[in-house]
């Protein structure tokens, strides 16, 4: 049997993740300086671990409702109320107002993005993504027969309304916005968020805001909330008046609380879209992991500010080492720095990374995240000693 001939064009048109390739290569090296994977290097908060373990021992190992367990939905709705001022119903189908803002628990943020795309896209439709992008974004289109349209955000990595507007067509269903950005770590301003939201409203397209790093934001990127909540916050298009009518918000627990393997996320926004996503989840992911849902109820009481402050110091150290030899946008959040390969070297990002591997340093070439291969991504999720040494080696290669 020629099994290869049976494979769908959908799967043969998708390459494996370049990030995973580097990760697998690192496993073959002797004690590499691994700056490749965005996996937090701090433990899951003790209360979350205990709650998940207790749920297992108590027998909470079966299916849950597809939309998630009620305690987690209620805590998430309360959090969105406090953070964004959203009045979110913790159910997918409130009988009194079926169009009311709703939410659901998903199998990671990638699961939420996939469900949203399935709910909104037909073959031939378009959606706009930033370039550079998180690696899942363009492949969503390939899996669904839709077209991902790249919005060039170089050199500052800001997905602005001015850059997006010429790309919107009659086939555009949504604009996929990512803040803090992966791979750049760049955080937009309140004004940039407001302008992009107003553009999407005027054009009648959904603004899908991927905010998996919403709690992992550095102090110099925070701004007062335009919707009036107290304290400085990470800018988001969800912070403006009636944003919940036009913004489909995707957030998660994995990056903020170090539990990436739990595969826990959530989506909130217009009720009609969330209900369709809930229907699709029934026939795909079924539900998020039951014990992980129980553990994440405790997440909203956890304080990770010390970890964020530590990563901000790591960021500052890396910028201090690399800035004298290359151009690098200052990350306002997430775990990454995305330096440019100096043009004087005549190297692509892939070629620079290959030279780094020869020095036992692992990072990711920019071509994995972009139509260009002019940059490379460094993850800050390493010990200070290894991060410093890796950054120094990279600076030597670019000097």
C-alpha positions as CSV (number, residue, x, y, z in Angstrom):
1,X,0.0,0.0,0.0
2,X,1.2,3.5,-0.9
3,X,0.3,5.2,2.4
4,X,1.9,8.5,1.3
5,X,-0.6,8.8,-1.5
6,X,-3.5,8.6,1.0
7,X,-2.4,11.6,3.0
8,X,-4.4,14.8,2.7
9,X,-3.1,17.9,1.1
10,X,-3.9,19.6,4.4
11,X,-1.3,17.8,6.3
12,X,1.4,17.5,3.5
13,X,1.2,21.3,3.2
14,X,2.2,21.9,6.8
15,X,5.8,21.7,8.0
16,X,6.7,20.5,11.4
17,X,7.5,23.2,13.9
18,X,11.0,24.7,13.5
19,X,11.0,25.3,17.3
20,X,10.6,21.6,18.0
21,X,13.4,20.8,15.6
22,X,15.8,23.0,17.5
23,X,14.5,21.5,20.8
24,X,15.2,18.0,19.5
25,X,18.6,19.0,18.3
26,X,19.3,20.4,21.8
27,X,18.6,17.0,23.3
28,X,21.6,15.6,21.4
29,X,24.1,18.2,22.7
30,X,26.0,17.9,25.9
31,X,24.6,20.5,28.4
32,X,23.6,23.1,25.8
33,X,22.8,26.7,26.6
34,X,19.2,26.2,25.5
35,X,17.5,29.6,24.7
36,X,14.9,28.1,22.4
37,X,11.7,27.1,24.1
38,X,9.2,29.4,25.8
39,X,8.7,27.1,28.7
40,X,8.7,29.0,32.1
41,X,11.5,27.8,34.4
42,X,9.6,28.4,37.7
43,X,7.3,25.9,39.4
44,X,3.5,25.8,39.3
45,X,2.1,27.6,42.4
46,X,1.7,25.2,45.2
47,X,-2.0,25.9,45.7
48,X,-2.7,25.0,42.0
49,X,-0.7,21.8,42.3
50,X,-2.5,20.8,45.5
51,X,-5.9,21.6,44.0
52,X,-5.2,19.5,40.9
53,X,-3.9,16.6,43.0
54,X,-6.9,16.7,45.4
55,X,-9.2,16.7,42.4
56,X,-7.6,13.5,41.1
57,X,-7.8,11.8,44.5
58,X,-11.4,12.9,44.8
59,X,-12.3,11.2,41.6
60,X,-12.6,14.2,39.3
61,X,-11.1,12.3,36.4
62,X,-13.9,12.1,34.0
63,X,-15.5,14.4,31.4
64,X,-16.6,17.8,32.4
65,X,-19.1,20.0,30.6
66,X,-17.5,21.0,27.2
67,X,-17.6,24.7,28.4
68,X,-15.7,23.8,31.6
69,X,-16.5,23.4,35.2
70,X,-18.7,26.0,36.8
71,X,-16.2,27.1,39.6
72,X,-13.5,27.9,37.0
73,X,-16.0,29.7,34.6
74,X,-17.3,31.8,37.5
75,X,-13.8,32.7,38.7
76,X,-12.8,33.6,35.1
77,X,-15.8,35.7,34.6
78,X,-15.1,37.6,37.9
79,X,-11.5,38.1,36.8
80,X,-12.5,39.6,33.4
81,X,-15.0,41.9,35.2
82,X,-12.2,43.2,37.5
83,X,-9.6,43.4,34.8
84,X,-11.5,44.6,31.8
85,X,-14.8,45.7,33.1
86,X,-16.6,43.1,31.1
87,X,-20.0,41.7,32.2
88,X,-19.4,38.1,31.2
89,X,-22.0,35.4,31.7
90,X,-20.2,32.2,32.9
91,X,-22.4,30.1,30.6
92,X,-22.5,29.7,26.9
93,X,-26.2,30.0,26.5
94,X,-27.9,32.3,29.1
95,X,-31.6,31.9,28.5
96,X,-32.5,35.5,29.2
97,X,-30.0,37.0,26.7
98,X,-28.5,34.7,24.1
99,X,-26.3,37.4,22.6
100,X,-24.7,38.3,26.0
101,X,-21.0,38.1,26.3
102,X,-20.0,34.6,27.2
103,X,-16.9,32.5,28.0
104,X,-15.7,28.9,27.8
105,X,-12.7,27.0,29.1
106,X,-10.5,25.5,26.3
107,X,-7.7,23.0,25.8
108,X,-5.0,25.6,25.8
109,X,-5.0,28.9,24.0
110,X,-4.0,27.0,20.8
111,X,-7.3,25.0,21.2
112,X,-9.2,28.3,21.6
113,X,-7.6,29.7,18.5
114,X,-8.5,26.6,16.5
115,X,-12.1,26.6,17.7
116,X,-12.5,30.3,16.9
117,X,-11.1,29.8,13.4
118,X,-13.4,26.9,12.8
119,X,-16.3,28.9,13.9
120,X,-15.5,31.9,11.7
121,X,-13.7,30.7,8.6
122,X,-15.0,29.0,5.5
123,X,-12.7,27.8,2.7
124,X,-11.6,30.8,0.7
125,X,-12.0,33.3,3.6
126,X,-9.2,35.4,4.8
127,X,-7.8,36.5,8.2
128,X,-5.0,38.9,9.0
129,X,-2.0,37.9,11.1
130,X,1.1,39.8,12.2
131,X,4.5,39.1,10.6
132,X,6.4,37.8,12.6
133,X,3.8,35.5,14.0
134,X,3.3,32.7,16.5
135,X,3.9,29.5,14.5
136,X,0.3,28.3,14.8
137,X,-1.2,31.3,13.1
138,X,-0.5,30.6,9.4
139,X,-1.1,26.9,9.8
140,X,-4.6,27.5,11.0
141,X,-5.4,28.8,7.5
142,X,-3.8,25.8,5.9
143,X,-5.8,23.4,8.0
144,X,-9.1,25.1,7.2
145,X,-8.6,26.0,3.6
146,X,-8.5,29.7,4.4
147,X,-5.8,32.3,3.7
148,X,-3.7,34.0,6.3
149,X,-2.7,37.4,5.1
150,X,0.6,38.7,6.6
151,X,0.7,42.2,8.1
152,X,4.3,43.4,7.9
153,X,5.2,44.8,11.4
154,X,9.0,45.2,10.9
155,X,11.1,46.9,12.3
156,X,9.2,47.8,15.5
157,X,6.8,44.7,15.5
158,X,3.7,46.8,16.1
159,X,0.5,45.7,14.4
160,X,-1.1,49.1,13.9
161,X,-4.4,50.1,12.3
162,X,-2.5,51.9,9.6
163,X,-0.7,48.7,8.6
164,X,-3.8,46.5,8.8
165,X,-6.3,48.6,6.9
166,X,-5.0,48.0,3.4
167,X,-5.1,44.3,4.0
168,X,-8.8,44.1,4.8
169,X,-11.0,42.8,1.9
170,X,-14.6,41.5,1.5
171,X,-13.3,38.0,2.5
172,X,-11.7,39.1,5.8
173,X,-13.3,37.5,8.8
174,X,-11.0,38.5,11.6
175,X,-7.7,40.2,12.5
176,X,-5.5,38.1,14.8
177,X,-3.7,40.4,17.3
178,X,-1.1,39.1,19.7
179,X,0.1,41.0,22.7
180,X,2.6,40.7,24.3
181,X,3.9,39.4,21.0
182,X,5.6,36.1,20.2
183,X,8.4,36.1,19.0
184,X,9.1,39.8,19.7
185,X,7.7,40.4,23.2
186,X,6.5,43.8,22.0
187,X,3.5,45.3,23.8
188,X,1.3,47.9,22.0
189,X,0.1,51.2,23.5
190,X,-3.4,51.9,24.6
191,X,-3.8,54.2,21.6
192,X,-2.6,51.5,19.1
193,X,-5.2,49.1,20.7
194,X,-8.0,51.7,20.4
195,X,-7.2,52.5,16.8
196,X,-7.1,48.8,15.8
197,X,-10.4,48.1,17.5
198,X,-12.1,51.1,15.8
199,X,-10.8,49.9,12.4
200,X,-12.2,46.4,13.0
201,X,-15.6,47.9,14.1
202,X,-15.7,50.1,11.0
203,X,-14.9,47.2,8.7
204,X,-17.2,44.7,10.4
205,X,-14.6,42.2,11.3
206,X,-13.8,40.5,14.6
207,X,-10.7,41.5,16.5
208,X,-9.3,38.2,17.9
209,X,-6.9,39.2,20.7
210,X,-4.5,36.4,21.7
211,X,-3.3,37.5,25.1
212,X,-1.7,34.4,26.5
213,X,1.0,36.5,28.2
214,X,-1.5,39.1,29.6
215,X,-0.1,38.7,33.2
216,X,3.5,38.4,32.1
217,X,4.1,42.1,31.3
218,X,7.0,44.3,32.5
219,X,6.6,47.4,34.5
220,X,7.7,49.8,31.7
221,X,5.0,48.5,29.3
222,X,2.0,49.0,31.7
223,X,-0.4,51.9,31.2
224,X,-3.4,53.2,33.1
225,X,-6.6,51.4,31.9
226,X,-8.7,53.5,29.6
227,X,-11.8,51.8,30.9
228,X,-11.2,53.2,34.4
229,X,-10.0,50.1,36.4
230,X,-7.5,51.0,39.1
231,X,-3.8,50.5,38.6
232,X,-1.5,50.1,35.6
233,X,-2.4,47.3,33.2
234,X,-1.2,45.7,30.1
235,X,-2.7,47.5,27.1
236,X,-5.5,45.5,25.4
237,X,-8.2,46.2,22.8
238,X,-10.5,44.6,25.4
239,X,-10.2,47.6,27.7
240,X,-12.4,50.0,25.7
241,X,-16.1,50.7,26.0
242,X,-18.2,47.8,24.7
243,X,-15.1,46.0,23.4
244,X,-16.8,42.7,24.4
245,X,-19.1,43.2,21.4
246,X,-16.3,43.1,18.9
247,X,-13.3,41.5,20.6
248,X,-12.9,37.7,20.9
249,X,-10.5,37.4,23.7
250,X,-8.2,34.4,24.1
251,X,-6.1,33.9,27.3
252,X,-4.5,31.1,29.2
253,X,-2.9,29.8,32.3
254,X,0.2,27.9,31.0
255,X,2.7,30.7,30.5
256,X,1.8,32.8,33.5
257,X,1.7,29.9,36.0
258,X,4.3,27.6,34.5
259,X,1.7,24.8,33.7
260,X,2.0,24.7,29.9
261,X,1.5,20.9,29.9
262,X,-1.8,21.2,31.6
263,X,-3.2,22.7,28.3
264,X,-5.5,25.2,29.9
265,X,-7.0,28.3,28.2
266,X,-10.2,30.3,27.9
267,X,-12.1,32.4,25.4
268,X,-14.6,35.2,26.0
269,X,-16.5,37.5,23.7
270,X,-19.7,37.7,21.7
271,X,-22.2,35.0,22.8
272,X,-23.1,33.8,19.2
273,X,-19.4,33.0,18.4
274,X,-18.7,31.4,21.8
275,X,-21.8,29.1,21.5
276,X,-20.5,27.8,18.1
277,X,-17.1,27.3,19.6
278,X,-18.6,25.3,22.4
279,X,-20.5,23.1,19.9
280,X,-17.2,22.5,18.0
281,X,-15.4,21.6,21.2
282,X,-17.9,18.9,21.9
283,X,-16.9,17.1,18.7
284,X,-13.1,17.8,18.9
285,X,-11.3,18.4,22.2
286,X,-14.5,17.4,24.2
287,X,-13.3,19.4,27.3
288,X,-10.2,20.7,28.9
289,X,-8.5,18.3,31.3
290,X,-10.7,17.9,34.3
291,X,-8.0,17.9,37.1
292,X,-6.2,20.8,35.4
293,X,-9.5,22.8,35.5
294,X,-9.7,22.2,39.2
295,X,-6.1,23.3,39.7
296,X,-6.7,26.5,37.7
297,X,-9.5,27.7,40.0
298,X,-6.7,28.5,42.4
299,X,-4.7,30.4,39.8
300,X,-6.5,33.7,40.3
301,X,-5.2,33.8,43.9
302,X,-1.6,33.1,42.9
303,X,1.0,35.9,42.9
304,X,3.6,35.6,40.1
305,X,4.8,39.2,40.3
306,X,8.2,38.1,41.6
307,X,8.7,35.9,38.6
308,X,7.8,38.6,36.2
309,X,10.2,41.0,37.9
310,X,13.0,38.4,37.7
311,X,12.3,38.0,33.9
312,X,12.4,41.8,33.5
313,X,15.9,41.7,35.0
314,X,16.9,38.9,32.6
315,X,15.5,41.0,29.7
316,X,17.5,44.0,30.7
317,X,20.7,41.9,31.0
318,X,20.3,40.5,27.5
319,X,19.5,43.9,26.0
320,X,22.6,45.4,27.6
321,X,24.8,42.7,26.0
322,X,23.2,42.6,22.6
323,X,22.2,46.3,21.9
324,X,25.8,47.4,21.2
325,X,26.2,45.0,18.4
326,X,22.7,44.8,16.7
327,X,19.2,46.3,16.6
328,X,16.7,44.8,19.0
329,X,13.2,46.0,19.9
330,X,12.6,46.2,23.6
331,X,10.2,43.5,24.8
332,X,7.5,44.7,27.0
333,X,6.4,41.2,28.1
334,X,6.5,37.5,27.4
335,X,9.8,35.6,27.6
336,X,11.5,36.6,24.4
337,X,14.0,38.9,22.7
338,X,14.1,39.1,18.9
339,X,17.4,40.6,17.7
340,X,18.2,41.4,14.1
341,X,21.2,39.7,12.4
342,X,23.4,42.6,11.4
343,X,23.3,43.1,7.7
344,X,27.1,43.6,7.6
345,X,27.5,39.8,8.4
346,X,25.7,38.7,5.3
347,X,24.0,35.9,7.2
348,X,20.4,34.8,7.5
349,X,18.8,34.1,10.8
350,X,19.2,30.4,10.1
351,X,22.9,30.7,9.3
352,X,23.5,32.7,12.5
353,X,21.7,30.1,14.6
354,X,23.7,27.3,12.9
355,X,26.9,29.2,14.0
356,X,25.5,29.5,17.5
357,X,24.7,25.7,17.7
358,X,28.4,25.1,16.9
359,X,29.1,27.1,20.1
360,X,26.5,24.9,22.0
361,X,23.9,27.7,22.1
362,X,20.3,27.0,20.9
363,X,18.0,29.7,19.7
364,X,15.3,29.9,17.0
365,X,15.8,31.4,13.5
366,X,13.4,34.2,12.6
367,X,12.3,32.4,9.4
368,X,10.3,30.0,11.7
369,X,8.1,32.9,12.7
370,X,8.1,35.0,9.6
371,X,8.3,35.4,5.8
372,X,11.7,36.9,6.5
373,X,14.8,35.2,8.0
374,X,16.5,38.4,9.2
375,X,16.2,37.9,13.0
376,X,16.4,35.2,15.6
377,X,14.5,34.5,18.9
378,X,16.1,34.1,22.3
379,X,14.0,32.7,25.1
380,X,14.7,34.2,28.6
381,X,13.6,30.9,30.3
382,X,17.1,29.9,31.4
383,X,19.2,30.4,34.4
384,X,20.9,33.8,34.7
385,X,24.3,32.2,34.3
386,X,23.4,30.3,31.1
387,X,21.4,33.3,29.7
388,X,24.3,35.6,30.2
389,X,26.8,33.2,28.7
390,X,24.5,32.5,25.7
391,X,23.9,36.2,25.1
392,X,27.7,36.9,25.3
393,X,28.4,34.1,22.7
394,X,25.7,35.5,20.4
395,X,27.1,39.0,20.8
396,X,30.6,37.7,19.9
397,X,29.1,36.0,16.7
398,X,27.5,39.3,15.7
399,X,30.5,41.6,16.5
